[in-house]
Amino acid sequence: MRKLLIVALALAAVVSVVGVALAANTYKVHKASTSASGKGSKAKPIPTGITLGFQVADSDPSKRGTVVEKYAIGAEGIVTNPKAAPKCAFTDMDNEATVPSKCNKAKVGDGIVLNAAGASSDQSFAASSPCNLQVRLYNNGKGMIIRLDSNGKPAPADFSSREIGCLLPIATAINGTFVKTTIAGLPSSDFRFTVPQNLKHPLAGIDNSIRESVTKIALKTKVINGRKTGFYEKVGCKANKRTTRATFTTEANASQPAAKFTATKQTKC
């Protein structure tokens, strides 16, 4: 572990002697699906599980993207009901070595996030290291907690790998909330969260830039007021296509102000 930390600190040291290059991120929603068939309606919602995935890259394929700080992800006519699942507190899993067993029932999903970590002054993949993290999602009563773990494993050998592991040990969480909104003119729920400093910059002078995220949220239901209610539910869909929308806000730095970008994907209702 000490060896890994020395490598990371050596990367950070080059910040003082190399200029920061400007980046232009590209964004793509590449996975969007539901586990239940049908459009659903306000009068007859359909509980469903969902799969969501997005990719972030630099317009130059030899470079990792700029750090993203804020996210908002939702789909047309799909709303959330946190009361439909048990909940757990953010304080039970943020920066804890393991997630306590009392939170097991609050788990609603799994996934993976692929990152690239390297010196803020050099965005090249050649000077970066893969940082692939296990994702587990837990209901917090108002949204979801994103639990992230490197599982004590070292960074994979190259960026083609999807094995879990990172240069630095990661065992932390991000707190997110559901926000009522509209997408394509229909009621929807955005899942919104802000990435904390310790994940954006694990060490001074080090950037951790997201490359890809894929999460699958299970079908969870509970009878509320006599109705089988889903953690995620379909309440409508225009025509035969559903719009999934992801909004990304980059981190402001000395060279670039924060900027907001949106990516969408059309899928069958």
N, C-alpha and C positions, 0 to 999 in steps of 0.2 A: 504493500500500500504506500509506503514511504516513497518508493521508486516512482509510482504513478503521480504522486503529489509533486515530486521534483520536476517531472516532465511538464506538468501543467503550469507550474510556476515559471519554468523556462520559456514556455509559450507566451505567458503574460509579459515577460520581460521585454519582448520585442516591440511592445506598444510604444515605448518611448523613442524608438528610432525609425519606425516605418509609418508612413502616412496611411490614413484610412481611405479605402476606395469606395466610391459610391456604388450602391446596389439598386437593382430594379427587380423586385420580386414578381413572380408569376404565381397564380393561384388556380387550383382546380378541385372541384368536388368530383371525385371519381367513384364513390360508392354511395348509393342511396336506395334503400329498399325497406319494405315492411313485411312482417311475417304473416299478417292476416290479410285475406282478400276482401274486396269491397271498398267503396268510397267512404261510407259512413255519413252521418248527418248530425246536426245538433240534437234532433229528436231521438236518433238512434245511433249513438257513438259506437264504434267498433274498437275494443281493446286490441292493441297490437304490440309486437316487438319491433325494433327498428335497427338497421345497420347504417352507419354513417362513416364516410371516409373522405379525407381531403389531402391534397399535396401542396407543398410550398417549395418553390425553387427560385434561383436567380436566373435572369434571362441569359446569363453566361453559364453554360452547363459545367464549367470547370470550377464554379464558385458555389458556396452555400448561400442561402438567402439571408436577408436582414432579419434580425430578431423580431418576432411578433409578440406583442404585449397583451392584446385583448382579442377575444373571440365572441361571436354570437352565431349560433347554429340552430336552424329550425327548418320545418317543412310545411308547405301549404296544407292547411286543414288538419294538422296534427297538433293536438294539445296535450298538456300534462296535468296529472293529478297526484301530487306527492303524498296525499293522504291514502293512496291505494297501496302503499308499501310501508313496512316498518322503517324507522329512521334511526340514524346514529349521529353523534355530534362530531363536528370537525376537529375539536380538540382531542378526540380519542385516537386520531390517526395522523395528525400533522406532525412530522418529524419524529414519529415513534418508530422503533425498530421493526415492529410488526403491527398488523391490525388486530385489535382485541377480538376474541371470539364472540363477545356480546354484539358485535356489529355484523356478524355473518348474515343474519336475516335481513339486514338493510341493503345487502349487495344486490344491485340491479343490472350490472353489466361488466363486460371484460373487453380488453383490446390491447393494442400495442401502439407506441409512438416512437418514430425513428427521428433522431436528431443528429446534428453535426456540431461538434464542439471544437473551438479553436480560438486563436488570438483575434481580438477585435480588429487588429490592424492588418490581418491577412485572411481574406475570405476564401482562399483557395482550398479545395478538397485535399490537395496534396499536403497542406499544413493543418489539416483537421483530423479529428478522430470520431468514429461512430459512437453514438450514445443511444442505445435502444432500450426502452423502458417498458416493463409490464404495466398495463393500465387496469385498474379495477374501479368500478363506479358504485357509489353508495348514495342512497337517499338521505338527504339531510333535513327533510321536511319542507324545504322551500326550493330545492333544486338538487344538485348532485355534488358529491365530493369526488374529485379525481385523485385516486391514490396511485402514486408512481413509484416503481421500484426497479433497481438494477439487479436485485437479488444477489448482491455481493460478487457479481461476475465481472471479469475484465472486459474491456471494449472488444467487439468482434474484429476480426483481421481486416475486413474491408467493408465498404458501403453497400455491397450487394447482399450482405448477410442480414437476416431478420432475427438472429439470435439475440436474446436479452443480454445486456452488458454495457458498461460505461467506464470511461477513464477514471471518474470519481464515483464513490459509492453514493447512491441516491435512495432515500427512503423518506418520502415526504408527500404532501397532498396540496391540492388546489381546491378552494371552495367556490362553487358556482351556484347561480340562481336561475330559476325559470321566470321569464318575463313575457306577459301577454303582448302579442303583437298581431299584425296581419301580414300574410305572404300571399301574393297573387290575389288579393282581395278577400281572403278567407281567414277566419280566426286561426291563430297558430301560437305556438310557444317557442320562444328563443331560449336556448341554454347559453347563458353568458358568464364569462369568467375572465379574470385578469391573472396573468402569470406573475408570480412573485419574483423578487430580485434574486433570490438564491437559486432559482431555476434558469432565469435569463442569463445570469452571470455567476456561475458556481464559484469562481474566483475573480478577483479584480483583473480586468484586462482580457477575460475569457468570455466569449459569446457562446450560447447554446441555441442554435437555430433549428427550428422544426423542419423536417423534410416530409413526413407523412404521418397521418393518424388514422387508425381504423378502430371503431368501437361497435360493439353489438350489445344492445340493451334488450334484455329478455322480456317476454310477455309476463307482466305482473298484474294481478287483479285482486280486488277486494269488494265485497258487497257493502255499499254505502247508500243509506236511505233506500234500501230495497233494490238497488240497481247494481249489477256487476260492473264495477268501474275499473278502468285500466290506468296503470301508471302513465302510459302513452296511449292516446286514443285518436282514431280517425273521426273527424266531424265534417268531412266534405272534401271534394276535389273537382275542379273545373274541367270540363271536357274529358279527355282520357289521359291527361298527363298531369303529374304532380311536380311542383317546383320545390326543390330543396335548396336552401340558401345558407351560405356561410359568409360572414363578414369578419375581416381581419383588420386590426389596427396595429401598425408597426410601432416600434419603440422610437422615441425621439433621441437623436444623438447630436454630437457637435457638428456633423455634416448635413444631417437631414432632419426635418421636422417630422412629427408623427403623421402618418397618412392612413386613410381607411380605404379598403378594397373589398369588393364583393364578388363571389363566384357562385354560380347556380348550376343545377343539373335537373333535366327533365326526365322523369321516369313514369312508367305505367302506374295508373291509380290502383 
